[in-house]
Amino acid sequence: MQHTTPLCRTILRLPAVLAKTGLGRDTVYRLARLGQFPARVKLTERTSGWFADEIDRWLDERAKARTAGGDAA
C-alpha cells in the first residue's frame, strides 16, 4: 500500500510571476511557448497562473547555470 501526502501548492498570478522573475509579460509567454518556462495552469475559463514551486525551480536552474559558467538566457 502506497501512501501519498497531499501537496499544498501555491499559484502565482502573472503580476507576481513578473515581479519574482524580473521578466516582462511577452517574454514569459514567449519562453513558455518555446518550452523554456513553466507552463500556465488553467484555473477558470478566463484565469490562469503558475505553480510557485515550478517558478522557483526555474529560477534555481538559472542560478545553477550561471555558477557553472553557462549561459542560461
N, CA, C and O atoms as CSV, one atom per row, in Angstrom:
chain,resi,resn,atom,element,x,y,z
A,1,MET,N,N,0.845,-1.185,0.000
A,1,MET,CA,C,0.000,0.000,0.000
A,1,MET,C,C,0.885,1.240,0.000
A,1,MET,O,O,1.813,1.358,0.800
A,2,GLN,N,N,0.590,2.138,-0.885
A,2,GLN,CA,C,1.396,3.344,-1.023
A,2,GLN,C,C,0.624,4.536,-0.487
A,2,GLN,O,O,-0.512,4.792,-0.887
A,3,HIS,N,N,1.260,5.261,0.425
A,3,HIS,CA,C,0.636,6.457,0.991
A,3,HIS,C,C,1.218,7.684,0.311
A,3,HIS,O,O,2.426,7.783,0.097
A,4,THR,N,N,0.357,8.593,-0.015
A,4,THR,CA,C,0.822,9.844,-0.606
A,4,THR,C,C,0.379,10.998,0.267
A,4,THR,O,O,-0.709,10.975,0.843
A,5,THR,N,N,1.216,11.994,0.361
A,5,THR,CA,C,0.892,13.194,1.100
A,5,THR,C,C,0.360,14.226,0.124
A,5,THR,O,O,0.994,14.494,-0.896
A,6,PRO,N,N,-0.798,14.811,0.420
A,6,PRO,CA,C,-1.327,15.817,-0.491
A,6,PRO,C,C,-0.387,17.019,-0.570
A,6,PRO,O,O,0.161,17.466,0.438
A,7,LEU,N,N,-0.215,17.523,-1.766
A,7,LEU,CA,C,0.627,18.699,-1.963
A,7,LEU,C,C,-0.151,19.959,-1.649
A,7,LEU,O,O,-1.335,20.073,-1.965
A,8,CYS,N,N,0.517,20.886,-1.034
A,8,CYS,CA,C,-0.058,22.210,-0.807
A,8,CYS,C,C,0.723,23.139,-1.715
A,8,CYS,O,O,1.826,23.563,-1.372
A,9,ARG,N,N,0.163,23.456,-2.860
A,9,ARG,CA,C,0.878,24.240,-3.855
A,9,ARG,C,C,0.261,25.616,-3.969
A,9,ARG,O,O,-0.956,25.785,-3.888
A,10,THR,N,N,1.120,26.589,-4.157
A,10,THR,CA,C,0.699,27.976,-4.303
A,10,THR,C,C,0.679,28.350,-5.778
A,10,THR,O,O,1.599,28.019,-6.527
A,11,ILE,N,N,-0.361,29.031,-6.180
A,11,ILE,CA,C,-0.481,29.530,-7.541
A,11,ILE,C,C,-0.109,31.012,-7.554
A,11,ILE,O,O,-0.598,31.793,-6.738
A,12,LEU,N,N,0.754,31.381,-8.484
A,12,LEU,CA,C,1.104,32.783,-8.678
A,12,LEU,C,C,0.399,33.303,-9.914
A,12,LEU,O,O,0.391,32.645,-10.954
A,13,ARG,N,N,-0.185,34.468,-9.807
A,13,ARG,CA,C,-0.776,35.123,-10.968
A,13,ARG,C,C,0.326,35.891,-11.681
A,13,ARG,O,O,1.418,36.063,-11.139
A,14,LEU,N,N,0.045,36.351,-12.894
A,14,LEU,CA,C,1.053,36.974,-13.740
A,14,LEU,C,C,1.837,38.104,-13.062
A,14,LEU,O,O,3.066,38.108,-13.142
A,15,PRO,N,N,1.176,39.067,-12.396
A,15,PRO,CA,C,1.975,40.143,-11.780
A,15,PRO,C,C,3.028,39.618,-10.788
A,15,PRO,O,O,4.133,40.155,-10.714
A,16,ALA,N,N,2.686,38.582,-10.039
A,16,ALA,CA,C,3.640,38.003,-9.089
A,16,ALA,C,C,4.772,37.280,-9.812
A,16,ALA,O,O,5.921,37.335,-9.374
A,17,VAL,N,N,4.455,36.600,-10.920
A,17,VAL,CA,C,5.479,35.923,-11.717
A,17,VAL,C,C,6.441,36.946,-12.302
A,17,VAL,O,O,7.655,36.742,-12.283
A,18,LEU,N,N,5.908,38.037,-12.816
A,18,LEU,CA,C,6.752,39.084,-13.388
A,18,LEU,C,C,7.659,39.686,-12.316
A,18,LEU,O,O,8.845,39.907,-12.560
A,19,ALA,N,N,7.111,39.950,-11.140
A,19,ALA,CA,C,7.900,40.528,-10.050
A,19,ALA,C,C,8.979,39.556,-9.576
A,19,ALA,O,O,10.109,39.961,-9.304
A,20,LYS,N,N,8.632,38.285,-9.479
A,20,LYS,CA,C,9.564,37.280,-8.969
A,20,LYS,C,C,10.701,37.007,-9.946
A,20,LYS,O,O,11.842,36.809,-9.528
A,21,THR,N,N,10.401,36.995,-11.241
A,21,THR,CA,C,11.407,36.637,-12.233
A,21,THR,C,C,12.137,37.838,-12.820
A,21,THR,O,O,13.259,37.701,-13.308
A,22,GLY,N,N,11.516,39.008,-12.779
A,22,GLY,CA,C,12.098,40.183,-13.410
A,22,GLY,C,C,11.884,40.205,-14.921
A,22,GLY,O,O,12.422,41.070,-15.613
A,23,LEU,N,N,11.107,39.263,-15.431
A,23,LEU,CA,C,10.821,39.194,-16.858
A,23,LEU,C,C,9.606,40.038,-17.197
A,23,LEU,O,O,8.825,40.398,-16.317
A,24,GLY,N,N,9.448,40.350,-18.471
A,24,GLY,CA,C,8.259,41.029,-18.948
A,24,GLY,C,C,7.205,40.026,-19.391
A,24,GLY,O,O,7.498,38.851,-19.611
A,25,ARG,N,N,5.985,40.505,-19.517
A,25,ARG,CA,C,4.853,39.664,-19.901
A,25,ARG,C,C,5.118,38.910,-21.197
A,25,ARG,O,O,4.953,37.691,-21.248
A,26,ASP,N,N,5.525,39.621,-22.243
A,26,ASP,CA,C,5.761,38.979,-23.539
A,26,ASP,C,C,6.850,37.920,-23.453
A,26,ASP,O,O,6.755,36.877,-24.100
A,27,THR,N,N,7.880,38.179,-22.662
A,27,THR,CA,C,8.976,37.218,-22.514
A,27,THR,C,C,8.494,35.946,-21.821
A,27,THR,O,O,8.855,34.842,-22.231
A,28,VAL,N,N,7.687,36.092,-20.780
A,28,VAL,CA,C,7.149,34.916,-20.082
A,28,VAL,C,C,6.364,34.044,-21.060
A,28,VAL,O,O,6.579,32.834,-21.122
A,29,TYR,N,N,5.468,34.644,-21.811
A,29,TYR,CA,C,4.644,33.875,-22.747
A,29,TYR,C,C,5.475,33.277,-23.879
A,29,TYR,O,O,5.218,32.152,-24.308
A,30,ARG,N,N,6.466,34.019,-24.363
A,30,ARG,CA,C,7.329,33.503,-25.441
A,30,ARG,C,C,8.147,32.318,-24.952
A,30,ARG,O,O,8.220,31.296,-25.634
A,31,LEU,N,N,8.769,32.441,-23.768
A,31,LEU,CA,C,9.563,31.337,-23.227
A,31,LEU,C,C,8.697,30.109,-22.943
A,31,LEU,O,O,9.119,28.978,-23.183
A,32,ALA,N,N,7.494,30.334,-22.437
A,32,ALA,CA,C,6.583,29.213,-22.174
A,32,ALA,C,C,6.211,28.520,-23.480
A,32,ALA,O,O,6.168,27.291,-23.544
A,33,ARG,N,N,5.946,29.298,-24.511
A,33,ARG,CA,C,5.594,28.733,-25.815
A,33,ARG,C,C,6.745,27.897,-26.376
A,33,ARG,O,O,6.516,26.895,-27.053
A,34,LEU,N,N,7.979,28.311,-26.096
A,34,LEU,CA,C,9.163,27.586,-26.563
A,34,LEU,C,C,9.544,26.420,-25.647
A,34,LEU,O,O,10.500,25.696,-25.922
A,35,GLY,N,N,8.790,26.242,-24.555
A,35,GLY,CA,C,9.092,25.166,-23.614
A,35,GLY,C,C,10.263,25.483,-22.700
A,35,GLY,O,O,10.864,24.578,-22.121
A,36,GLN,N,N,10.592,26.773,-22.565
A,36,GLN,CA,C,11.732,27.189,-21.755
A,36,GLN,C,C,11.317,27.873,-20.452
A,36,GLN,O,O,12.147,28.459,-19.757
A,37,PHE,N,N,10.043,27.795,-20.132
A,37,PHE,CA,C,9.495,28.394,-18.916
A,37,PHE,C,C,8.320,27.524,-18.495
A,37,PHE,O,O,7.658,26.934,-19.349
A,38,PRO,N,N,8.048,27.432,-17.196
A,38,PRO,CA,C,6.920,26.599,-16.759
A,38,PRO,C,C,5.609,26.977,-17.446
A,38,PRO,O,O,5.339,28.150,-17.707
A,39,ALA,N,N,4.819,25.978,-17.726
A,39,ALA,CA,C,3.520,26.183,-18.373
A,39,ALA,C,C,2.508,26.740,-17.375
A,39,ALA,O,O,2.589,26.496,-16.172
A,40,ARG,N,N,1.568,27.484,-17.907
A,40,ARG,CA,C,0.474,28.012,-17.085
A,40,ARG,C,C,-0.455,26.884,-16.657
A,40,ARG,O,O,-0.529,25.831,-17.290
A,41,VAL,N,N,-1.156,27.140,-15.567
A,41,VAL,CA,C,-2.201,26.252,-15.077
A,41,VAL,C,C,-3.518,26.978,-15.272
A,41,VAL,O,O,-3.720,28.067,-14.735
A,42,LYS,N,N,-4.409,26.378,-16.036
A,42,LYS,CA,C,-5.725,26.978,-16.280
A,42,LYS,C,C,-6.578,26.797,-15.024
A,42,LYS,O,O,-6.823,25.670,-14.594
A,43,LEU,N,N,-7.023,27.894,-14.443
A,43,LEU,CA,C,-7.823,27.850,-13.220
A,43,LEU,C,C,-9.311,27.950,-13.510
A,43,LEU,O,O,-10.113,27.204,-12.947
A,44,THR,N,N,-9.674,28.865,-14.381
A,44,THR,CA,C,-11.056,29.006,-14.839
A,44,THR,C,C,-10.985,29.315,-16.330
A,44,THR,O,O,-9.905,29.318,-16.921
A,45,GLU,N,N,-12.107,29.566,-16.914
A,45,GLU,CA,C,-12.142,29.884,-18.343
A,45,GLU,C,C,-11.275,31.095,-18.680
A,45,GLU,O,O,-10.666,31.150,-19.748
A,46,ARG,N,N,-11.221,32.061,-17.770
A,46,ARG,CA,C,-10.502,33.306,-18.060
A,46,ARG,C,C,-9.331,33.570,-17.117
A,46,ARG,O,O,-8.756,34.658,-17.143
A,47,THR,N,N,-8.972,32.598,-16.287
A,47,THR,CA,C,-7.938,32.807,-15.281
A,47,THR,C,C,-6.902,31.703,-15.339
A,47,THR,O,O,-7.236,30.524,-15.459
A,48,SER,N,N,-5.642,32.095,-15.254
A,48,SER,CA,C,-4.569,31.105,-15.188
A,48,SER,C,C,-3.486,31.625,-14.261
A,48,SER,O,O,-3.480,32.796,-13.881
A,49,GLY,N,N,-2.586,30.749,-13.911
A,49,GLY,CA,C,-1.479,31.108,-13.039
A,49,GLY,C,C,-0.365,30.093,-13.206
A,49,GLY,O,O,-0.430,29.225,-14.077
A,50,TRP,N,N,0.636,30.202,-12.385
A,50,TRP,CA,C,1.778,29.301,-12.426
A,50,TRP,C,C,2.008,28.754,-11.028
A,50,TRP,O,O,1.783,29.449,-10.038
A,51,PHE,N,N,2.461,27.493,-10.949
A,51,PHE,CA,C,2.805,26.928,-9.656
A,51,PHE,C,C,4.077,27.604,-9.154
A,51,PHE,O,O,5.074,27.662,-9.874
A,52,ALA,N,N,4.049,28.110,-7.932
A,52,ALA,CA,C,5.187,28.832,-7.363
A,52,ALA,C,C,6.426,27.947,-7.303
A,52,ALA,O,O,7.534,28.420,-7.558
A,53,ASP,N,N,6.255,26.673,-6.971
A,53,ASP,CA,C,7.426,25.796,-6.869
A,53,ASP,C,C,8.085,25.577,-8.230
A,53,ASP,O,O,9.301,25.394,-8.299
A,54,GLU,N,N,7.310,25.593,-9.308
A,54,GLU,CA,C,7.887,25.447,-10.640
A,54,GLU,C,C,8.659,26.705,-11.043
A,54,GLU,O,O,9.701,26.615,-11.693
A,55,ILE,N,N,8.151,27.867,-10.659
A,55,ILE,CA,C,8.862,29.115,-10.924
A,55,ILE,C,C,10.166,29.137,-10.121
A,55,ILE,O,O,11.213,29.524,-10.638
A,56,ASP,N,N,10.094,28.719,-8.858
A,56,ASP,CA,C,11.299,28.667,-8.022
A,56,ASP,C,C,12.339,27.714,-8.612
A,56,ASP,O,O,13.532,28.019,-8.626
A,57,ARG,N,N,11.885,26.571,-9.093
A,57,ARG,CA,C,12.796,25.589,-9.700
A,57,ARG,C,C,13.444,26.174,-10.962
A,57,ARG,O,O,14.638,25.983,-11.191
A,58,TRP,N,N,12.663,26.881,-11.774
A,58,TRP,CA,C,13.183,27.514,-12.987
A,58,TRP,C,C,14.263,28.537,-12.619
A,58,TRP,O,O,15.312,28.594,-13.261
A,59,LEU,N,N,14.003,29.343,-11.582
A,59,LEU,CA,C,14.986,30.324,-11.138
A,59,LEU,C,C,16.244,29.641,-10.608
A,59,LEU,O,O,17.357,30.098,-10.864
A,60,ASP,N,N,16.067,28.546,-9.868
A,60,ASP,CA,C,17.219,27.792,-9.359
A,60,ASP,C,C,18.076,27.257,-10.498
A,60,ASP,O,O,19.304,27.286,-10.424
A,61,GLU,N,N,17.425,26.768,-11.555
A,61,GLU,CA,C,18.169,26.261,-12.713
A,61,GLU,C,C,18.972,27.375,-13.357
A,61,GLU,O,O,20.103,27.152,-13.790
A,62,ARG,N,N,18.406,28.566,-13.427
A,62,ARG,CA,C,19.123,29.713,-13.983
A,62,ARG,C,C,20.344,30.042,-13.126
A,62,ARG,O,O,21.425,30.308,-13.651
A,63,ALA,N,N,20.167,30.021,-11.815
A,63,ALA,CA,C,21.281,30.327,-10.905
A,63,ALA,C,C,22.380,29.277,-11.016
A,63,ALA,O,O,23.563,29.618,-11.016
A,64,LYS,N,N,22.005,28.008,-11.112
A,64,LYS,CA,C,22.998,26.937,-11.248
A,64,LYS,C,C,23.761,27.066,-12.557
A,64,LYS,O,O,24.973,26.853,-12.587
A,65,ALA,N,N,23.077,27.409,-13.630
A,65,ALA,CA,C,23.730,27.577,-14.923
A,65,ALA,C,C,24.718,28.741,-14.865
A,65,ALA,O,O,25.787,28.687,-15.473
A,66,ARG,N,N,24.358,29.779,-14.140
A,66,ARG,CA,C,25.239,30.946,-14.020
A,66,ARG,C,C,26.504,30.578,-13.246
A,66,ARG,O,O,27.608,30.948,-13.645
A,67,THR,N,N,26.344,29.851,-12.141
A,67,THR,CA,C,27.501,29.496,-11.328
A,67,THR,C,C,28.368,28.442,-12.005
A,67,THR,O,O,29.553,28.310,-11.697
A,68,ALA,N,N,27.765,27.686,-12.939
A,68,ALA,CA,C,28.524,26.678,-13.686
A,68,ALA,C,C,29.228,27.306,-14.888
A,68,ALA,O,O,29.957,26.626,-15.611
A,69,GLY,N,N,29.009,28.593,-15.098
A,69,GLY,CA,C,29.656,29.291,-16.199
A,69,GLY,C,C,28.897,29.205,-17.501
A,69,GLY,O,O,29.380,29.666,-18.535
A,70,GLY,N,N,27.691,28.608,-17.464
A,70,GLY,CA,C,26.885,28.504,-18.680
A,70,GLY,C,C,26.010,29.715,-18.856
A,70,GLY,O,O,25.788,30.480,-17.917
A,71,ASP,N,N,25.515,29.887,-20.057
A,71,ASP,CA,C,24.615,30.994,-20.351
A,71,ASP,C,C,23.191,30.459,-20.294
A,71,ASP,O,O,22.804,29.654,-21.141
A,72,ALA,N,N,22.410,30.886,-19.321
A,72,ALA,CA,C,21.052,30.377,-19.130
A,72,ALA,C,C,20.004,31.238,-19.820
A,72,ALA,O,O,18.809,30.990,-19.655
A,73,ALA,N,N,20.403,32.212,-20.564
A,73,ALA,CA,C,19.431,33.113,-21.178
A,73,ALA,C,C,18.762,32.563,-22.361
A,73,ALA,O,O,17.922,33.233,-22.963
